[in-house]
Amino acid sequence: MYSMKLRAIPGATVAAALLSIALVGCAGAPPSASSDIARVSSAQERARIDPIGLLPMDGYDQHVDDWLPPSAPDYDTPFLTPAQQQAHFAALWARYYGSGAHDPSPWNPAYVTSRVYRELGSDIADLQRRRLAAFDNHGKPTRRLGYGQNYRPHTAAWIDAITANVDLDQFERNPHYDPAQRAIATDEAPVRELPTLDPSFYDHRLAGEGYPFDNLQISGLRPGTPLYILGSSRDGAWRYVQTPDVQGWVPSTLVAQVDPAFVETWRNTARQSLGGVIAASVPVRDNGGVYRYALPAGTLLPLAARQTEPDAYTVLLAVRDIDGRAQIHQASLSATQITPLPYAATPHHLANLIKALIGRPYGWGNLNNDNDCSSELQSLFAVFGVWLPRHSSTQMSAGQMTDLSDQTPAARLDYLMAHGKPMRTLIYIGGHVMLYLGSYQRDGQVVPVVYQDVWGLSPADDSRRAVIGGSVILPLLLQIPGDPALTSLAGKPIFQITILDAPEGAAPPGDEDNPAS
């Protein structure tokens, strides 16, 4: 069994000719049919082909303290300065709760008027038309058909019913800001391309398709997320909402409309003290003893007060009443579950967050309330006060980006290890993003090590997947031990890194046609 024996080294020099692990699992263009499947003709032969295998993980050290050791002299030294954190935190606060002329909050009248309704709803309606066309199987080649959970292609009746339920004309009927349309998430909620919970998979026999890649899944909402309702399905079961990140359809039972008094209390309390969840998932009962929902890591909630006995915080909860209106309740969370923002960005605190999340399942677009690559990084950095865009490619706009796409694979990794800043450098390789932890010694060589939430690895012909299916720590090596056919994505057309310093202008939410990555 392959064993990784690495040790951290400060200011690592670069070892030439190192290549990245081939990492595949976040959004990209739909793949072509695998060559194996294309070659076979009979149903029996096709059924014998299984493009999915598991990558053995026993040889990869997943003990966080081995990579971010408590004995390191800089363990409690911030890797973001207080000034950098405060600048990021101001940008995050503005995106969720801001009311200034340029604050991109769903609760901000200026933002909804000038940005969301900039084309008087015609762009929203056009986006819905494109989405409906994308999931209509009529005239599509076999490899582009969308399948349901029963392995059968979706029918014309299926997409026709969804089209009728969307009510396209509504988006241009009254494209003006209405304070009554402000809302808030009152549970974890899926954000969908169309108003349906039915999945749409490509053929599961194609590597990297089938479960969990439901192409209708865009993202997920955390409880307490501010929203603006742009429309409703005809049957009333869905709301089309603007979130701080994306636009999409959300089950109406998981959101509640807010009145001005609610907004004022929530916003003012958050201004005084905003908390971030630092545990993987916290089941919450309110102070009346009623279970409300689970809070995933990275959830943001106003802190009403800190208790002294026991060491805990009183947080505000948004609860949906029988009429679909939001009410404020309170709950007590321990200091091991939530912390005031911004959490000091130290290796110690990052290690604690990774310990909470490592090994959890991969969830494309937050499917099943699990993270994918970009939402994993959102969960980590939100508690440091850093807002990251929802999609892997646009996360490059969160800092100082360097495009190394025209460099050789070896030169790319040389640059990463020479110039990348451990724990605040994001690496984007086309449909996938990961966090550079630093450079470590292995068998006399220096290798970069990354943390990521990843579906799997692939060979050059894209014919199969070696599935990981979760969040892991991995080195970037020349070859994958035990399976050298798995190729390096350091050689793919795109290779970009971004260093989180002071925040740069981020891409505005709501324009993306593609699911989350």
C-alpha positions in Angstrom: 0.0 0.0 0.0 1.3 3.4 -1.0 2.1 5.6 2.0 2.4 9.3 2.1 5.2 10.4 4.5 5.4 14.2 4.1 6.6 16.9 6.4 6.0 20.6 6.2 8.9 22.9 5.3 9.0 26.6 5.5 9.6 28.7 2.3 9.7 25.5 0.2 11.9 25.5 -2.9 10.4 24.1 -6.0 10.9 20.7 -7.4 10.7 20.7 -11.2 8.6 18.4 -13.3 5.8 17.8 -10.7 2.4 17.4 -12.1 -1.1 17.9 -10.5 -3.4 15.1 -9.6 -6.3 14.8 -12.1 -9.2 16.1 -10.2 -12.7 16.0 -11.6 -16.0 16.7 -9.8 -17.2 20.2 -10.2 -19.3 21.8 -13.0 -18.1 21.8 -16.5 -19.5 21.2 -20.0 -21.4 17.9 -20.5 -18.9 15.3 -21.6 -19.1 13.3 -24.8 -19.9 9.6 -24.5 -17.0 7.5 -23.4 -15.1 5.6 -26.0 -15.9 2.2 -24.3 -19.6 2.8 -24.4 -19.5 4.2 -27.9 -17.8 1.0 -29.2 -20.3 -1.6 -27.8 -23.5 -2.4 -29.5 -25.6 -4.8 -27.5 -27.3 -4.0 -24.2 -25.6 -6.9 -22.5 -22.1 -5.6 -23.5 -23.0 -2.1 -22.4 -24.3 -3.3 -19.0 -20.9 -5.0 -18.3 -19.0 -1.7 -18.6 -18.7 0.1 -15.3 -16.9 3.4 -15.6 -17.0 4.0 -11.8 -14.4 2.7 -9.4 -13.1 3.8 -6.1 -9.7 5.4 -5.5 -8.0 3.7 -2.5 -7.5 6.3 0.1 -5.7 4.3 2.8 -2.3 5.6 1.8 -3.3 9.3 2.0 -2.9 10.9 5.4 -6.1 12.6 6.4 -4.9 13.7 9.9 -5.2 17.5 9.7 -2.7 18.0 12.5 0.0 16.3 10.3 -0.5 19.1 7.7 -1.2 22.0 10.0 0.7 20.9 13.1 -0.1 22.6 16.4 3.6 22.7 17.1 4.3 25.0 14.2 5.6 28.4 15.3 3.0 30.2 13.2 0.0 28.1 14.3 -1.7 31.0 15.8 -0.3 33.7 13.5 -2.9 35.0 11.0 -2.4 34.3 7.3 -4.8 37.3 6.6 -4.0 40.6 8.2 -6.7 42.2 10.4 -7.0 44.9 7.7 -7.5 42.3 4.9 -10.1 40.5 7.0 -12.0 43.7 7.8 -12.1 44.7 4.1 -13.5 41.2 3.2 -15.9 41.3 6.1 -17.3 44.6 5.0 -17.9 43.2 1.5 -19.6 40.1 2.9 -21.8 42.2 5.2 -22.8 44.4 2.3 -23.7 41.4 0.1 -26.0 39.9 2.8 -27.5 42.9 4.6 -26.2 46.2 3.0 -28.4 49.1 2.1 -25.9 51.4 0.4 -26.2 52.4 -3.2 -23.8 49.7 -4.4 -24.4 47.0 -1.8 -25.5 43.8 -3.7 -27.9 42.5 -1.0 -31.3 41.0 -2.0 -32.8 43.2 0.7 -31.4 46.4 -0.8 -33.9 48.4 -2.9 -31.2 50.1 -4.9 -29.6 46.8 -5.9 -32.9 45.1 -6.9 -33.9 48.1 -8.9 -30.6 48.9 -10.7 -29.1 45.4 -11.0 -31.7 42.6 -10.7 -34.4 44.5 -12.7 -31.9 46.3 -15.0 -33.7 44.9 -18.0 -37.2 45.1 -16.5 -37.4 41.3 -16.1 -36.8 40.4 -19.7 -33.4 38.9 -18.9 -35.0 36.8 -16.1 -37.6 35.5 -18.5 -35.0 34.8 -21.1 -32.9 32.8 -18.5 -36.0 30.7 -17.8 -36.5 30.0 -21.5 -32.9 28.9 -21.9 -33.2 26.6 -18.9 -36.4 25.1 -20.1 -34.8 24.5 -23.6 -31.8 22.9 -21.9 -33.9 20.3 -20.2 -36.2 19.5 -23.1 -35.2 16.2 -24.6 -36.8 16.8 -27.9 -34.3 16.5 -30.7 -31.4 15.8 -28.4 -28.7 13.2 -29.2 -28.7 10.2 -26.9 -25.7 11.3 -24.8 -27.4 14.7 -24.1 -30.7 13.3 -22.9 -31.8 14.0 -19.4 -32.8 11.1 -17.3 -35.0 10.7 -14.2 -34.3 8.6 -11.1 -35.8 5.7 -12.9 -33.1 5.7 -15.6 -35.6 6.7 -18.2 -35.4 9.9 -20.3 -37.7 12.7 -19.3 -40.8 12.9 -21.5 -42.3 15.8 -23.4 -45.2 15.7 -20.9 -42.7 16.2 -18.0 -41.1 19.4 -19.5 -44.4 20.7 -20.7 -45.9 20.6 -17.2 -42.8 22.4 -15.8 -43.1 25.0 -18.5 -46.7 25.7 -17.6 -45.8 25.9 -13.9 -43.0 28.4 -14.5 -45.5 31.1 -15.8 -42.9 32.9 -17.9 -45.0 36.0 -18.4 -44.9 36.9 -14.7 -41.3 38.1 -14.8 -42.1 41.0 -17.0 -45.6 41.9 -15.6 -44.3 44.0 -12.7 -40.5 44.3 -12.7 -40.2 46.8 -9.9 -38.9 46.6 -6.3 -41.5 45.7 -3.8 -40.5 45.6 -0.1 -43.1 42.9 0.6 -41.1 40.5 -1.7 -38.1 40.5 0.7 -37.8 37.0 2.3 -35.4 34.8 4.3 -34.5 31.1 4.2 -36.2 29.3 7.1 -34.4 25.9 6.6 -31.7 24.4 4.4 -33.1 24.5 0.9 -32.2 23.4 -2.6 -31.8 26.0 -5.3 -33.0 24.6 -8.6 -32.8 25.5 -12.2 -36.6 24.8 -12.6 -39.4 24.3 -10.1 -39.1 20.6 -9.6 -37.3 18.2 -7.3 -37.1 15.7 -10.1 -33.5 15.1 -11.0 -32.0 15.3 -14.5 -29.0 13.1 -14.9 -27.0 12.3 -18.1 -26.5 8.7 -18.8 -25.0 7.0 -15.7 -22.8 4.8 -17.9 -20.8 7.9 -18.9 -17.9 8.5 -16.6 -18.7 11.5 -14.3 -22.4 11.4 -15.0 -25.5 10.0 -13.2 -25.7 10.4 -9.4 -24.8 12.8 -7.9 -24.7 15.1 -11.0 -28.3 16.3 -11.0 -28.1 19.1 -13.6 -31.1 20.8 -12.2 -29.3 21.5 -8.9 -27.8 25.0 -8.7 -26.9 25.5 -5.1 -28.2 25.3 -1.5 -29.5 27.9 0.9 -28.5 28.1 4.6 -31.1 29.1 7.2 -31.1 32.8 7.7 -30.0 33.8 4.2 -31.7 37.0 2.9 -33.7 36.6 -0.3 -35.8 38.6 -2.8 -38.8 36.9 -4.4 -38.9 37.5 -8.1 -41.7 35.1 -8.9 -43.8 32.1 -7.9 -44.8 28.9 -9.7 -48.4 28.6 -10.7 -49.1 25.9 -8.2 -47.5 28.0 -5.4 -45.1 25.3 -4.4 -42.0 27.3 -5.5 -40.5 30.7 -5.3 -38.0 32.1 -7.8 -35.5 34.0 -5.7 -32.4 36.2 -5.8 -29.9 35.1 -3.2 -26.6 36.7 -2.3 -25.0 34.3 -4.8 -27.4 33.1 -7.5 -31.0 33.0 -8.8 -33.1 29.9 -8.7 -36.2 28.1 -7.6 -36.7 27.2 -3.9 -39.5 25.3 -2.3 -41.9 27.9 -0.9 -42.3 26.0 2.4 -38.6 26.7 3.1 -38.7 30.5 2.8 -40.7 33.2 4.5 -41.5 36.8 3.6 -40.2 39.5 6.0 -41.7 42.8 7.0 -39.8 46.0 7.7 -39.6 45.4 11.4 -38.1 42.0 10.9 -35.5 43.4 8.5 -34.6 46.2 10.9 -34.1 43.9 13.9 -32.2 41.3 11.9 -30.0 43.8 10.2 -29.3 45.9 13.3 -28.4 42.8 15.4 -26.1 41.5 12.6 -24.5 44.9 12.5 -23.7 44.7 16.2 -22.5 41.1 16.0 -22.7 38.5 13.3 -21.8 34.8 14.0 -20.6 32.0 11.8 -21.2 28.3 12.4 -17.9 26.4 12.8 -19.3 22.9 13.3 -20.2 20.6 10.4 -23.9 20.7 11.2 -25.7 21.9 14.3 -29.2 20.8 15.0 -31.0 23.7 16.7 -33.9 23.9 19.1 -35.2 27.4 19.9 -35.4 28.6 23.5 -38.9 27.2 23.6 -37.5 23.7 23.1 -38.9 23.3 19.5 -36.5 21.8 16.9 -36.2 24.2 14.0 -33.5 23.1 11.6 -29.8 22.1 11.2 -27.2 24.8 10.6 -24.3 23.8 8.3 -20.8 25.2 8.6 -20.6 28.7 7.3 -24.2 29.7 8.2 -24.4 33.3 9.2 -26.7 34.4 12.0 -27.0 37.6 14.1 -25.7 37.2 17.7 -28.1 38.8 20.2 -25.8 38.2 23.3 -23.1 36.1 24.7 -24.0 34.1 27.8 -21.4 33.5 30.5 -22.7 30.3 32.1 -22.3 28.2 30.1 -20.0 29.6 27.5 -22.5 30.1 24.7 -24.2 32.6 22.4 -27.8 33.6 21.9 -28.5 33.7 18.2 -31.5 34.9 16.1 -33.5 32.3 14.2 -35.8 32.9 11.3 -39.0 30.8 11.7 -41.8 30.5 9.1 -45.3 30.9 10.6 -48.5 29.3 9.3 -49.1 32.2 7.0 -45.6 32.1 5.4 -44.3 35.1 7.3 -41.0 35.2 9.1 -40.8 35.4 12.9 -37.7 35.9 15.0 -37.0 33.2 17.6 -33.8 32.8 19.7 -31.6 29.8 20.5 -28.4 29.1 22.4 -25.3 27.8 20.7 -22.0 26.9 22.3 -18.7 28.6 21.5 -17.7 25.3 19.8 -20.6 25.7 17.4 -20.6 29.4 16.5 -18.1 32.3 16.7 -18.3 36.0 16.2 -17.1 37.1 12.8 -14.6 37.6 11.6 -12.9 34.5 13.1 -9.1 35.1 13.2 -7.7 33.6 10.1 -5.0 31.4 11.7 -3.8 27.9 10.8 -5.2 26.8 14.1 -8.7 28.0 13.2 -8.5 26.7 9.7 -7.4 23.3 11.0 -10.4 23.3 13.3 -12.7 24.0 10.4 -11.2 21.4 8.1 -11.4 18.8 10.9 -15.2 19.5 11.1 -15.6 19.0 7.3 -13.0 16.6 6.1 -14.4 13.2 5.0 -17.9 14.5 4.4 -19.7 13.4 1.2 -19.5 15.3 -2.0 -22.7 17.0 -3.1 -22.9 18.5 -6.6 -24.6 21.9 -6.2 -25.2 21.1 -2.5 -27.2 18.1 -3.4 -28.5 16.4 -0.2 -27.2 19.5 1.7 -23.6 18.4 1.1 -20.8 20.6 -0.3 -19.1 20.5 -3.7 -15.7 22.1 -4.4 -16.7 25.7 -4.4 -19.3 25.5 -1.6 -16.7 23.8 0.6 -14.4 26.8 0.2 -17.4 29.1 0.9 -18.1 27.3 4.1 -14.4 27.6 5.2 -13.9 31.2 4.4 -17.3 32.6 5.4 -16.4 32.4 9.1 -13.2 34.3 8.4 -15.5 37.1 7.0 -14.6 36.3 3.4 -17.3 36.0 0.8 -16.5 33.8 -2.1 -18.7 33.6 -5.3 -20.7 30.3 -5.6 -19.0 29.0 -8.8 -15.5 27.7 -9.0 -14.5 29.9 -12.0 -15.8 33.1 -10.4 -14.0 32.4 -7.2 -10.9 33.5 -9.0 -12.3 37.1 -8.8 -12.1 37.0 -5.0 -8.4 38.0 -4.9 -5.4 38.6 -7.0 -5.6 36.2 -9.9 -2.7 34.9 -12.0 -3.5 33.0 -15.1 -0.9 30.3 -15.8 -2.8 28.6 -18.6 -0.1 29.3 -21.2 2.6 27.8 -19.0 3.8 24.2 -19.0 2.5 21.9 -16.2 5.9 21.9 -14.4 6.1 25.7 -14.7 2.7 26.1 -13.3 3.5 24.1 -10.2 6.9 25.8 -9.8 5.0 29.1 -9.7 2.4 27.8 -7.3 5.1 26.6 -4.8 7.3 29.7 -5.2 4.6 32.3 -5.1 1.4 30.8 -3.7 0.5 31.8 -0.2 -0.4 28.8 2.0 -4.0 28.7 3.2 -5.1 31.7 1.1 -4.4 30.6 -2.4 -7.2 29.1 -4.5 -6.4 26.9 -7.5 -8.8 26.7 -10.4 -8.3 24.0 -13.1 -11.4 24.2 -15.2 -14.6 23.2 -13.4 -12.8 22.5 -10.1 -11.3 24.6 -7.3 -9.1 23.7 -4.3 -7.2 25.3 -1.5 -3.4 25.3 -1.4 -2.2 24.3 2.1 1.5 24.6 1.5 4.5 22.6 0.3 5.8 19.5 2.0 8.8 17.2 1.8 8.3 13.7 0.3 11.2 11.4 -0.5 13.6 14.3 -0.9 11.2 16.2 -3.1 9.0 19.2 -2.4 5.3 18.8 -3.3 2.3 21.0 -3.0 -0.6 19.8 -0.9 -4.2 20.9 -1.3 -7.6 20.6 0.5 -10.6 20.1 -1.7 -14.1 18.5 -2.0 -13.8 16.4 -5.1 -15.8 13.7 -6.9 -12.9 11.8 -8.5 -9.9 11.4 -10.7 -9.9 10.6 -14.4 -7.6 9.3 -17.2 -6.9 11.3 -20.3 -9.6 9.7 -22.4 -12.2 10.5 -19.7 -13.5 6.9 -19.9 -13.8 6.3 -16.2 -13.7 7.8 -12.7 -11.6 6.8 -9.7 -14.1 8.1 -7.2 -13.2 9.9 -4.0 -16.6 11.5 -3.4 -15.8 13.9 -0.5 -13.5 16.4 1.1 -9.9 15.3 1.4 -6.2 16.4 1.7 -4.1 15.3 -1.2 -0.7 16.0 -2.6 -0.2 17.1 -6.2 2.1 14.5 -7.7 3.6 13.4 -11.0 1.5 10.2 -11.1 -1.3 8.7 -9.0 0.3 5.8 -7.0 -1.1 2.5 -8.2 -2.9 4.0 -11.2 -0.5 5.9 -13.4 -3.2 6.2 -16.2 -4.9 8.9 -14.1 -3.8 12.1 -15.7 -2.8 15.5 -14.4 -5.2 18.5 -14.7 -2.1 20.7 -14.4 -1.9 20.1 -18.1 -5.5 21.1 -18.8 -6.2 24.3 -20.8 -7.0 26.3 -17.7 -4.8 26.7 -14.7 -5.3 29.8 -12.6 -4.5 30.7 -9.0 -5.8 33.6 -6.9 -4.4 34.9 -3.6 -6.9 36.2 -1.1 -5.5 39.6 0.0 -7.9 42.6 -0.1 -11.1 41.8 -1.9 -11.4 42.6 -5.5 -14.6 43.2 -7.5 -16.6 39.9 -7.6 -18.8 38.8 -10.4 -22.4 39.8 -9.7 -24.8 37.0 -8.8 -27.7 35.8 -10.9 -26.3 35.6 -14.4 -25.0 32.1 -14.4 -26.6 29.6 -16.8 -24.6 26.6 -15.4 -25.1 24.7 -12.2 -22.8 25.3 -9.3 -19.3 24.0 -9.3 
